[in-house]
Amino acid sequence: MEFITLLDIPTDELIQIEQSEIDEANRYVERVLFQKGIPLTPELQDNMHLKDLAKTYAIYRAFLKRYSATGNENEYGIKLKHYEKLLKDIENSITKETLEITSETTSVFGTFKIGRG
């Protein structure tokens, strides 16, 4: 599911976001939703909380790549720490309530008989 595109990312003179980070960020949001037991629905694609999570993750990954390449504590390291904390804060705030999911949806994958003995 696509939560963000390159056009959603603000311009930062320190870092350039690539399509690979956007793709990874969209997959990351899907993983977070899965871990929290929140089903993927088309309505979530436009949710601002999830867009913020994806944008923050993409920027974080870009700074992580750049910081790893330089290997010293500089502007990249400072921004990396900032985005890492922001990412954790946003991820921790994601709940069914913040996503305004009110109805409980259940899905049955199938049933099968367990033979014993």
VOVEX-722651 format. One record per residue: residue number from 1; residue in one letter; y, x, z of N, C-alpha, C, O in turn. Coordinates in nm, 4 decimals. Example, Ala and Ser with C-alpha at 12.3 -4.5 7.8 and 13.67 -1.06 7.14 Angstrom:
<pts>
+-----+---------+----------+----------+----------+----------+----------+----------+----------+----------+----------+----------+----------+----------+
| num | residuo |     n.c2 |     n.c1 |     n.c3 |    ca.c2 |    ca.c1 |    ca.c3 |     c.c2 |     c.c1 |     c.c3 |     o.c2 |     o.c1 |     o.c3 |
+-----+---------+----------+----------+----------+----------+----------+----------+----------+----------+----------+----------+----------+----------+
|   1 |       a |  -0.5690 |   1.3190 |   0.7800 |  -0.4500 |   1.2300 |   0.7800 |  -0.3300 |   1.3200 |   0.7800 |  -0.3319 |   1.4236 |   0.8465 |
|   2 |       s |  -0.2250 |   1.2850 |   0.7080 |  -0.1060 |   1.3670 |   0.7140 |   0.0030 |   1.2900 |   0.7870 |   0.1138 |   1.3409 |   0.8039 |
+-----+---------+----------+----------+----------+----------+----------+----------+----------+----------+----------+----------+----------+----------+
</pts>
This chain:
<pts>
+-----+---------+----------+----------+----------+----------+----------+----------+----------+----------+----------+----------+----------+----------+
| num | residuo |     n.c2 |     n.c1 |     n.c3 |    ca.c2 |    ca.c1 |    ca.c3 |     c.c2 |     c.c1 |     c.c3 |     o.c2 |     o.c1 |     o.c3 |
+-----+---------+----------+----------+----------+----------+----------+----------+----------+----------+----------+----------+----------+----------+
|   1 |       m |  -0.1164 |   0.0857 |   0.0000 |   0.0000 |   0.0000 |   0.0000 |   0.1226 |   0.0903 |   0.0000 |   0.1247 |   0.1926 |   0.0685 |
|   2 |       e |   0.2222 |   0.0537 |  -0.0748 |   0.3434 |   0.1345 |  -0.0855 |   0.4531 |   0.0785 |   0.0042 |   0.5059 |  -0.0301 |  -0.0198 |
|   3 |       f |   0.4863 |   0.1547 |   0.1079 |   0.5926 |   0.1154 |   0.1992 |   0.7254 |   0.1765 |   0.1574 |   0.8306 |   0.1146 |   0.1737 |
|   4 |       i |   0.7208 |   0.2990 |   0.1031 |   0.8426 |   0.3669 |   0.0599 |   0.8199 |   0.4368 |  -0.0740 |   0.7065 |   0.4595 |  -0.1163 |
|   5 |       t |   0.9303 |   0.4698 |  -0.1387 |   0.9305 |   0.5511 |  -0.2605 |   1.0303 |   0.6646 |  -0.2380 |   1.0971 |   0.6697 |  -0.1347 |
|   6 |       l |   1.0398 |   0.7532 |  -0.3328 |   1.1364 |   0.8631 |  -0.3221 |   1.2799 |   0.8124 |  -0.3062 |   1.3623 |   0.8771 |  -0.2416 |
|   7 |       l |   1.3090 |   0.6973 |  -0.3651 |   1.4446 |   0.6423 |  -0.3575 |   1.4833 |   0.5976 |  -0.2163 |   1.6017 |   0.5825 |  -0.1863 |
|   8 |       d |   1.3836 |   0.5764 |  -0.1295 |   1.4101 |   0.5325 |   0.0074 |   1.4499 |   0.6464 |   0.1009 |   1.4981 |   0.6217 |   0.2115 |
|   9 |       i |   1.4304 |   0.7694 |   0.0580 |   1.4521 |   0.8844 |   0.1442 |   1.5984 |   0.9293 |   0.1357 |   1.6508 |   0.9510 |   0.0264 |
|  10 |       p |   1.6641 |   0.9429 |   0.2515 |   1.8028 |   0.9913 |   0.2494 |   1.8069 |   1.1383 |   0.2060 |   1.7121 |   1.2135 |   0.2286 |
|  11 |       t |   1.9165 |   1.1770 |   0.1445 |   1.9327 |   1.3146 |   0.0985 |   1.9636 |   1.4048 |   0.2168 |   2.0499 |   1.3736 |   0.2989 |
|  12 |       d |   1.8937 |   1.5152 |   0.2250 |   1.9166 |   1.6150 |   0.3280 |   1.9309 |   1.7491 |   0.2582 |   1.8452 |   1.7888 |   0.1793 |
|  13 |       e |   2.0385 |   1.8174 |   0.2877 |   2.0615 |   1.9428 |   0.2171 |   1.9626 |   2.0518 |   0.2569 |   1.9500 |   2.1520 |   0.1865 |
|  14 |       l |   1.8929 |   2.0343 |   0.3677 |   1.7962 |   2.1345 |   0.4111 |   1.6595 |   2.1212 |   0.3437 |   1.5873 |   2.2200 |   0.3298 |
|  15 |       i |   1.6245 |   2.0019 |   0.3027 |   1.4859 |   1.9777 |   0.2611 |   1.4800 |   1.8885 |   0.1381 |   1.5651 |   1.8017 |   0.1188 |
|  16 |       q |   1.3808 |   1.9102 |   0.0570 |   1.3561 |   1.8267 |  -0.0607 |   1.2217 |   1.7565 |  -0.0405 |   1.1197 |   1.8228 |  -0.0213 |
|  17 |       i |   1.2207 |   1.6255 |  -0.0447 |   1.0982 |   1.5478 |  -0.0282 |   1.0313 |   1.5342 |  -0.1642 |   1.0964 |   1.5037 |  -0.2641 |
|  18 |       e |   0.8998 |   1.5574 |  -0.1664 |   0.8228 |   1.5472 |  -0.2902 |   0.7383 |   1.4199 |  -0.2885 |   0.7176 |   1.3588 |  -0.1837 |
|  19 |       q |   0.6907 |   1.3820 |  -0.4049 |   0.6080 |   1.2617 |  -0.4174 |   0.4821 |   1.2715 |  -0.3309 |   0.4352 |   1.1704 |  -0.2787 |
|  20 |       s |   0.4281 |   1.3899 |  -0.3157 |   0.3067 |   1.4065 |  -0.2337 |   0.3322 |   1.3670 |  -0.0886 |   0.2444 |   1.3106 |  -0.0234 |
|  21 |       e |   0.4518 |   1.3963 |  -0.0377 |   0.4849 |   1.3562 |   0.0997 |   0.5035 |   1.2050 |   0.1099 |   0.4707 |   1.1451 |   0.2123 |
|  22 |       i |   0.5553 |   1.1443 |   0.0059 |   0.5697 |   0.9986 |   0.0034 |   0.4315 |   0.9330 |   0.0054 |   0.4077 |   0.8395 |   0.0820 |
|  23 |       d |   0.3418 |   0.9817 |  -0.0780 |   0.2057 |   0.9273 |  -0.0831 |   0.1357 |   0.9436 |   0.0512 |   0.0686 |   0.8521 |   0.0990 |
|  24 |       e |   0.1519 |   1.0605 |   0.1110 |   0.0901 |   1.0868 |   0.2413 |   0.1494 |   0.9959 |   0.3487 |   0.0773 |   0.9481 |   0.4363 |
|  25 |       a |   0.2789 |   0.9722 |   0.3427 |   0.3457 |   0.8853 |   0.4407 |   0.2963 |   0.7415 |   0.4302 |   0.2755 |   0.6752 |   0.5318 |
|  26 |       n |   0.2776 |   0.6934 |   0.3080 |   0.2256 |   0.5569 |   0.2895 |   0.0841 |   0.5453 |   0.3450 |   0.0502 |   0.4446 |   0.4073 |
|  27 |       r |   0.0017 |   0.6466 |   0.3232 |  -0.1349 |   0.6452 |   0.3796 |  -0.1310 |   0.6542 |   0.5324 |  -0.2124 |   0.5923 |   0.6009 |
|  28 |       y |  -0.0372 |   0.7304 |   0.5844 |  -0.0223 |   0.7450 |   0.7294 |   0.0072 |   0.6096 |   0.7948 |  -0.0513 |   0.5758 |   0.8977 |
|  29 |       v |   0.0974 |   0.5332 |   0.7350 |   0.1307 |   0.4008 |   0.7902 |   0.0066 |   0.3113 |   0.7888 |  -0.0186 |   0.2388 |   0.8850 |
|  30 |       e |  -0.0695 |   0.3162 |   0.6819 |  -0.1933 |   0.2376 |   0.6760 |  -0.2878 |   0.2776 |   0.7887 |  -0.3489 |   0.1913 |   0.8518 |
|  31 |       r |  -0.3003 |   0.4078 |   0.8145 |  -0.3883 |   0.4557 |   0.9228 |  -0.3397 |   0.4071 |   1.0587 |  -0.4201 |   0.3656 |   1.1422 |
|  32 |       v |  -0.2094 |   0.4121 |   1.0812 |  -0.1532 |   0.3658 |   1.2085 |  -0.1844 |   0.2178 |   1.2290 |  -0.2260 |   0.1769 |   1.3374 |
|  33 |       l |  -0.1644 |   0.1386 |   1.1254 |  -0.1936 |  -0.0043 |   1.1359 |  -0.3418 |  -0.0273 |   1.1639 |  -0.3774 |  -0.1110 |   1.2468 |
|  34 |       f |  -0.4270 |   0.0464 |   1.0956 |  -0.5716 |   0.0334 |   1.1165 |  -0.6080 |   0.0693 |   1.2606 |  -0.6849 |  -0.0022 |   1.3248 |
|  35 |       q |  -0.5529 |   0.1799 |   1.3118 |  -0.5823 |   0.2232 |   1.4487 |  -0.5356 |   0.1216 |   1.5521 |  -0.5957 |   0.1094 |   1.6589 |
|  36 |       k |  -0.4299 |   0.0495 |   1.5214 |  -0.3768 |  -0.0496 |   1.6141 |  -0.4395 |  -0.1879 |   1.5927 |  -0.4042 |  -0.2841 |   1.6610 |
|  37 |       g |  -0.5324 |  -0.1967 |   1.4974 |  -0.5994 |  -0.3241 |   1.4727 |  -0.5116 |  -0.4267 |   1.4032 |  -0.5337 |  -0.5470 |   1.4168 |
|  38 |       i |  -0.4129 |  -0.3803 |   1.3293 |  -0.3210 |  -0.4702 |   1.2595 |  -0.3626 |  -0.4759 |   1.1127 |  -0.3623 |  -0.3734 |   1.0445 |
|  39 |       p |  -0.3983 |  -0.5943 |   1.0635 |  -0.4440 |  -0.6053 |   0.9248 |  -0.3310 |  -0.5816 |   0.8245 |  -0.2171 |  -0.6220 |   0.8474 |
|  40 |       l |  -0.3635 |  -0.5162 |   0.7142 |  -0.2665 |  -0.4949 |   0.6066 |  -0.2451 |  -0.6253 |   0.5322 |  -0.3398 |  -0.6863 |   0.4824 |
|  41 |       t |  -0.1211 |  -0.6668 |   0.5253 |  -0.0867 |  -0.7858 |   0.4487 |   0.0331 |  -0.7519 |   0.3604 |   0.1107 |  -0.6624 |   0.3939 |
|  42 |       p |   0.0491 |  -0.8215 |   0.2490 |   0.1620 |  -0.7927 |   0.1591 |   0.2986 |  -0.8041 |   0.2269 |   0.3927 |  -0.7351 |   0.1878 |
|  43 |       e |   0.3101 |  -0.8906 |   0.3282 |   0.4375 |  -0.9088 |   0.3965 |   0.4818 |  -0.7826 |   0.4701 |   0.6015 |  -0.7594 |   0.4869 |
|  44 |       l |   0.3867 |  -0.7018 |   0.5135 |   0.4197 |  -0.5812 |   0.5888 |   0.4849 |  -0.4740 |   0.5026 |   0.5498 |  -0.3833 |   0.5546 |
|  45 |       q |   0.4682 |  -0.4838 |   0.3734 |   0.5219 |  -0.3835 |   0.2823 |   0.6741 |  -0.3707 |   0.2934 |   0.7288 |  -0.2627 |   0.2715 |
|  46 |       d |   0.7418 |  -0.4790 |   0.3268 |   0.8871 |  -0.4775 |   0.3372 |   0.9371 |  -0.4700 |   0.4809 |   1.0569 |  -0.4836 |   0.5055 |
|  47 |       n |   0.8463 |  -0.4486 |   0.5763 |   0.8854 |  -0.4441 |   0.7165 |   0.9658 |  -0.3172 |   0.7456 |   0.9209 |  -0.2069 |   0.7146 |
|  48 |       m |   1.0820 |  -0.3323 |   0.8039 |   1.1709 |  -0.2185 |   0.8288 |   1.1130 |  -0.1174 |   0.9272 |   1.1367 |   0.0026 |   0.9129 |
|  49 |       h |   1.0370 |  -0.1640 |   1.0275 |   0.9751 |  -0.0720 |   1.1228 |   0.8771 |   0.0200 |   1.0513 |   0.8734 |   0.1402 |   1.0778 |
|  50 |       l |   0.7980 |  -0.0363 |   0.9606 |   0.6996 |   0.0431 |   0.8885 |   0.7660 |   0.1340 |   0.7859 |   0.7203 |   0.2460 |   0.7632 |
|  51 |       k |   0.8731 |   0.0863 |   0.7241 |   0.9488 |   0.1718 |   0.6314 |   1.0080 |   0.2912 |   0.7063 |   1.0040 |   0.4042 |   0.6574 |
|  52 |       d |   1.0629 |   0.2653 |   0.8250 |   1.1175 |   0.3751 |   0.9057 |   1.0087 |   0.4745 |   0.9453 |   1.0305 |   0.5956 |   0.9430 |
|  53 |       l |   0.8922 |   0.4229 |   0.9814 |   0.7800 |   0.5100 |   1.0167 |   0.7403 |   0.5965 |   0.8973 |   0.7186 |   0.7166 |   0.9127 |
|  54 |       a |   0.7308 |   0.5376 |   0.7805 |   0.6921 |   0.6124 |   0.6602 |   0.7982 |   0.7153 |   0.6230 |   0.7642 |   0.8289 |   0.5901 |
|  55 |       k |   0.9254 |   0.6782 |   0.6274 |   1.0328 |   0.7723 |   0.5940 |   1.0324 |   0.8903 |   0.6905 |   1.0430 |   1.0057 |   0.6492 |
|  56 |       t |   1.0202 |   0.8601 |   0.8182 |   1.0209 |   0.9654 |   0.9192 |   0.9022 |   1.0592 |   0.9000 |   0.9159 |   1.1809 |   0.9132 |
|  57 |       y |   0.7859 |   1.0026 |   0.8688 |   0.6678 |   1.0860 |   0.8480 |   0.6853 |   1.1762 |   0.7257 |   0.6507 |   1.2942 |   0.7307 |
|  58 |       a |   0.7377 |   1.1229 |   0.6179 |   0.7583 |   1.2029 |   0.4964 |   0.8540 |   1.3188 |   0.5236 |   0.8293 |   1.4315 |   0.4808 |
|  59 |       i |   0.9611 |   1.2913 |   0.5935 |   1.0583 |   1.3961 |   0.6252 |   0.9971 |   1.4984 |   0.7210 |   1.0164 |   1.6190 |   0.7053 |
|  60 |       y |   0.9234 |   1.4489 |   0.8200 |   0.8548 |   1.5380 |   0.9147 |   0.7598 |   1.6329 |   0.8416 |   0.7593 |   1.7533 |   0.8674 |
|  61 |       r |   0.6793 |   1.5778 |   0.7501 |   0.5834 |   1.6617 |   0.6762 |   0.6551 |   1.7655 |   0.5895 |   0.6087 |   1.8787 |   0.5769 |
|  62 |       a |   0.7665 |   1.7272 |   0.5308 |   0.8427 |   1.8213 |   0.4485 |   0.8982 |   1.9351 |   0.5349 |   0.8930 |   2.0516 |   0.4955 |
|  63 |       f |   0.9513 |   1.9007 |   0.6526 |   1.0011 |   2.0049 |   0.7422 |   0.8864 |   2.0904 |   0.7949 |   0.9022 |   2.2114 |   0.8112 |
|  64 |       l |   0.7722 |   2.0297 |   0.8216 |   0.6565 |   2.1051 |   0.8688 |   0.6134 |   2.2076 |   0.7641 |   0.5843 |   2.3225 |   0.7974 |
|  65 |       k |   0.6095 |   2.1662 |   0.6389 |   0.5719 |   2.2574 |   0.5308 |   0.6722 |   2.3724 |   0.5201 |   0.6340 |   2.4887 |   0.5073 |
|  66 |       r |   0.7987 |   2.3386 |   0.5253 |   0.9037 |   2.4400 |   0.5120 |   0.9052 |   2.5329 |   0.6337 |   0.9196 |   2.6543 |   0.6191 |
|  67 |       y |   0.8905 |   2.4763 |   0.7527 |   0.8903 |   2.5563 |   0.8756 |   0.7712 |   2.6502 |   0.8783 |   0.7841 |   2.7658 |   0.9185 |
|  68 |       s |   0.6546 |   2.6013 |   0.8356 |   0.5341 |   2.6849 |   0.8322 |   0.5524 |   2.8013 |   0.7362 |   0.4983 |   2.9096 |   0.7584 |
|  69 |       a |   0.6278 |   2.7797 |   0.6304 |   0.6505 |   2.8850 |   0.5318 |   0.7432 |   2.9946 |   0.5863 |   0.7259 |   3.1121 |   0.5539 |
|  70 |       t |   0.8415 |   2.9561 |   0.6689 |   0.9342 |   3.0557 |   0.7214 |   0.8816 |   3.1189 |   0.8494 |   0.9001 |   3.2385 |   0.8722 |
|  71 |       g |   0.8158 |   3.0387 |   0.9332 |   0.7487 |   3.0899 |   1.0510 |   0.8375 |   3.1340 |   1.1667 |   0.7872 |   3.1943 |   1.2616 |
|  72 |       n |   0.9653 |   3.1067 |   1.1626 |   1.0492 |   3.1428 |   1.2764 |   1.1316 |   3.0218 |   1.3219 |   1.1466 |   2.9233 |   1.2497 |
|  73 |       e |   1.1842 |   3.0331 |   1.4435 |   1.2628 |   2.9223 |   1.5002 |   1.4022 |   2.9234 |   1.4373 |   1.4852 |   3.0087 |   1.4688 |
|  74 |       n |   1.4261 |   2.8288 |   1.3495 |   1.5534 |   2.8206 |   1.2790 |   1.5899 |   2.6738 |   1.2635 |   1.5396 |   2.5892 |   1.3373 |
|  75 |       e |   1.6755 |   2.6436 |   1.1696 |   1.7143 |   2.5034 |   1.1474 |   1.5939 |   2.4149 |   1.1199 |   1.5895 |   2.3004 |   1.1649 |
|  76 |       y |   1.4961 |   2.4667 |   1.0462 |   1.3770 |   2.3886 |   1.0139 |   1.2972 |   2.3556 |   1.1393 |   1.2484 |   2.2436 |   1.1547 |
|  77 |       g |   1.2840 |   2.4525 |   1.2282 |   1.2111 |   2.4298 |   1.3524 |   1.2786 |   2.3281 |   1.4414 |   1.2120 |   2.2455 |   1.5038 |
|  78 |       i |   1.4102 |   2.3336 |   1.4478 |   1.4859 |   2.2376 |   1.5289 |   1.4712 |   2.0969 |   1.4727 |   1.4457 |   2.0022 |   1.5471 |
|  79 |       k |   1.4872 |   2.0832 |   1.3410 |   1.4713 |   1.9514 |   1.2775 |   1.3276 |   1.9026 |   1.2897 |   1.3034 |   1.7836 |   1.3101 |
|  80 |       l |   1.2324 |   1.9942 |   1.2773 |   1.0909 |   1.9574 |   1.2892 |   1.0639 |   1.8942 |   1.4249 |   0.9987 |   1.7901 |   1.4326 |
|  81 |       k |   1.1128 |   1.9552 |   1.5313 |   1.0933 |   1.9010 |   1.6659 |   1.1595 |   1.7638 |   1.6802 |   1.1036 |   1.6729 |   1.7416 |
|  82 |       h |   1.2782 |   1.7503 |   1.6234 |   1.3489 |   1.6219 |   1.6280 |   1.2666 |   1.5123 |   1.5589 |   1.2475 |   1.4042 |   1.6145 |
|  83 |       y |   1.2182 |   1.5407 |   1.4378 |   1.1430 |   1.4402 |   1.3629 |   1.0060 |   1.4141 |   1.4251 |   0.9543 |   1.3028 |   1.4159 |
|  84 |       e |   0.9474 |   1.5143 |   1.4875 |   0.8189 |   1.4935 |   1.5546 |   0.8343 |   1.3944 |   1.6700 |   0.7516 |   1.3047 |   1.6866 |
|  85 |       k |   0.9404 |   1.4106 |   1.7498 |   0.9647 |   1.3176 |   1.8602 |   0.9973 |   1.1782 |   1.8074 |   0.9459 |   1.0784 |   1.8580 |
|  86 |       l |   1.0825 |   1.1719 |   1.7059 |   1.1189 |   1.0436 |   1.6463 |   0.9960 |   0.9725 |   1.5898 |   0.9817 |   0.8512 |   1.6049 |
|  87 |       l |   0.9084 |   1.0475 |   1.5253 |   0.7858 |   0.9909 |   1.4693 |   0.6983 |   0.9306 |   1.5784 |   0.6479 |   0.8194 |   1.5626 |
|  88 |       k |   0.6799 |   1.0018 |   1.6880 |   0.5987 |   0.9506 |   1.7991 |   0.6610 |   0.8253 |   1.8598 |   0.5909 |   0.7295 |   1.8922 |
|  89 |       d |   0.7941 |   0.8271 |   1.8748 |   0.8627 |   0.7107 |   1.9316 |   0.8466 |   0.5874 |   1.8434 |   0.8184 |   0.4782 |   1.8929 |
|  90 |       i |   0.8645 |   0.6052 |   1.7130 |   0.8507 |   0.4910 |   1.6218 |   0.7067 |   0.4422 |   1.6202 |   0.6818 |   0.3217 |   1.6258 |
|  91 |       e |   0.6116 |   0.5351 |   1.6125 |   0.4699 |   0.4952 |   1.6098 |   0.4327 |   0.4182 |   1.7359 |   0.3621 |   0.3176 |   1.7285 |
|  92 |       n |   0.4792 |   0.4641 |   1.8506 |   0.4483 |   0.3959 |   1.9766 |   0.5129 |   0.2579 |   1.9857 |   0.4660 |   0.1724 |   2.0609 |
|  93 |       s |   0.6197 |   0.2360 |   1.9100 |   0.6868 |   0.1057 |   1.9144 |   0.6219 |   0.0026 |   1.8220 |   0.6559 |  -0.1155 |   1.8284 |
|  94 |       i |   0.5297 |   0.0452 |   1.7367 |   0.4662 |  -0.0465 |   1.6415 |   0.3613 |  -0.1308 |   1.7140 |   0.2605 |  -0.0791 |   1.7622 |
|  95 |       t |   0.3867 |  -0.2597 |   1.7205 |   0.2928 |  -0.3570 |   1.7774 |   0.2966 |  -0.4819 |   1.6907 |   0.3811 |  -0.4948 |   1.6022 |
|  96 |       k |   0.2054 |  -0.5722 |   1.7166 |   0.2082 |  -0.6994 |   1.6440 |   0.3396 |  -0.7724 |   1.6697 |   0.3923 |  -0.8400 |   1.5814 |
|  97 |       e |   0.3915 |  -0.7584 |   1.7904 |   0.5167 |  -0.8256 |   1.8253 |   0.6346 |  -0.7665 |   1.7482 |   0.7173 |  -0.8405 |   1.6950 |
|  98 |       t |   0.6426 |  -0.6323 |   1.7418 |   0.7550 |  -0.5714 |   1.6698 |   0.7453 |  -0.5966 |   1.5197 |   0.8464 |  -0.5959 |   1.4494 |
|  99 |       l |   0.6238 |  -0.6188 |   1.4711 |   0.6047 |  -0.6497 |   1.3295 |   0.6146 |  -0.7986 |   1.3030 |   0.6017 |  -0.8440 |   1.1893 |
| 100 |       e |   0.6380 |  -0.8748 |   1.4110 |   0.6519 |  -1.0199 |   1.4040 |   0.5287 |  -1.0883 |   1.3469 |   0.5380 |  -1.1823 |   1.2680 |
| 101 |       i |   0.4121 |  -1.0378 |   1.3893 |   0.2857 |  -1.1010 |   1.3513 |   0.2520 |  -1.1997 |   1.4619 |   0.2267 |  -1.1607 |   1.5759 |
| 102 |       t |   0.2519 |  -1.3265 |   1.4275 |   0.2315 |  -1.4288 |   1.5296 |   0.0935 |  -1.4908 |   1.5236 |   0.0392 |  -1.5292 |   1.6271 |
| 103 |       s |   0.0359 |  -1.5014 |   1.4063 |  -0.0953 |  -1.5655 |   1.3983 |  -0.2036 |  -1.4595 |   1.4014 |  -0.1923 |  -1.3538 |   1.3392 |
| 104 |       e |  -0.3059 |  -1.4898 |   1.4736 |  -0.4206 |  -1.4012 |   1.4846 |  -0.5130 |  -1.4266 |   1.3665 |  -0.5617 |  -1.5381 |   1.3478 |
| 105 |       t |  -0.5368 |  -1.3245 |   1.2878 |  -0.6291 |  -1.3406 |   1.1758 |  -0.7577 |  -1.2676 |   1.2093 |  -0.7567 |  -1.1528 |   1.2537 |
| 106 |       t |  -0.8661 |  -1.3354 |   1.1873 |  -0.9953 |  -1.2722 |   1.2108 |  -1.0695 |  -1.2667 |   1.0794 |  -1.0514 |  -1.3511 |   0.9916 |
| 107 |       s |  -1.1513 |  -1.1679 |   1.0681 |  -1.2319 |  -1.1572 |   0.9480 |  -1.3745 |  -1.1227 |   0.9870 |  -1.3982 |  -1.0432 |   1.0779 |
| 108 |       v |  -1.4670 |  -1.1825 |   0.9183 |  -1.6081 |  -1.1581 |   0.9433 |  -1.6611 |  -1.0762 |   0.8272 |  -1.6506 |  -1.1164 |   0.7113 |
| 109 |       f |  -1.7176 |  -0.9621 |   0.8589 |  -1.7703 |  -0.8748 |   0.7549 |  -1.9134 |  -0.9121 |   0.7178 |  -1.9615 |  -0.8749 |   0.6108 |
| 110 |       g |  -1.9800 |  -0.9838 |   0.8037 |  -2.1163 |  -1.0236 |   0.7756 |  -2.1980 |  -1.0231 |   0.9029 |  -2.1606 |  -0.9606 |   1.0021 |
| 111 |       t |  -2.3083 |  -1.0923 |   0.8990 |  -2.3984 |  -1.0924 |   1.0129 |  -2.5367 |  -1.0519 |   0.9645 |  -2.5732 |  -1.0733 |   0.8488 |
| 112 |       f |  -2.6094 |  -0.9953 |   1.0522 |  -2.7438 |  -0.9563 |   1.0168 |  -2.8324 |  -0.9634 |   1.1398 |  -2.7853 |  -0.9513 |   1.2529 |
| 113 |       k |  -2.9592 |  -0.9829 |   1.1165 |  -3.0561 |  -0.9960 |   1.2236 |  -3.1074 |  -0.8570 |   1.2590 |  -3.1416 |  -0.7775 |   1.1714 |
| 114 |       i |  -3.1119 |  -0.8297 |   1.3876 |  -3.1632 |  -0.7006 |   1.4335 |  -3.3078 |  -0.7216 |   1.4752 |  -3.3371 |  -0.7999 |   1.5656 |
| 115 |       g |  -3.3967 |  -0.6515 |   1.4090 |  -3.5384 |  -0.6596 |   1.4435 |  -3.5720 |  -0.5549 |   1.5492 |  -3.5322 |  -0.4389 |   1.5380 |
| 116 |       r |  -3.6429 |  -0.5956 |   1.6480 |  -3.6797 |  -0.5021 |   1.7557 |  -3.8309 |  -0.4937 |   1.7660 |  -3.9032 |  -0.5910 |   1.7446 |
| 117 |       g |  -3.8744 |  -0.3774 |   1.7986 |  -4.0136 |  -0.3559 |   1.8312 |  -4.0999 |  -0.3373 |   1.7183 |  -4.2203 |  -0.3182 |   1.7351 |
+-----+---------+----------+----------+----------+----------+----------+----------+----------+----------+----------+----------+----------+----------+
</pts>
